[in-house]
Amino acid sequence: MKTILIVDDEPPVRSLYGLVLRRNGYHVIEADSEGVALDMARNHLPDLILSDIFILESDGVSLL
């Protein structure tokens, strides 16, 4: 099963993306900040990272 990391500081957005992706057979992990996302990416090695580019503490692009 492919793993997707969703990075967004808005819980409703993460929930919606997560719901759609899980229904389509993906394992989804979620992070609400750049720091949490970096830790999760190191620990889970996701196949894909979907990131908001307007995260509160950074610009989102620096995460990638």
Beta strands, then each sheet from edge to edge (+ up, - down):
strand 1: 3-7
strand 2: 27-31
strand 3: 48-51
sheet 1: 2+ 1+ 3+
end
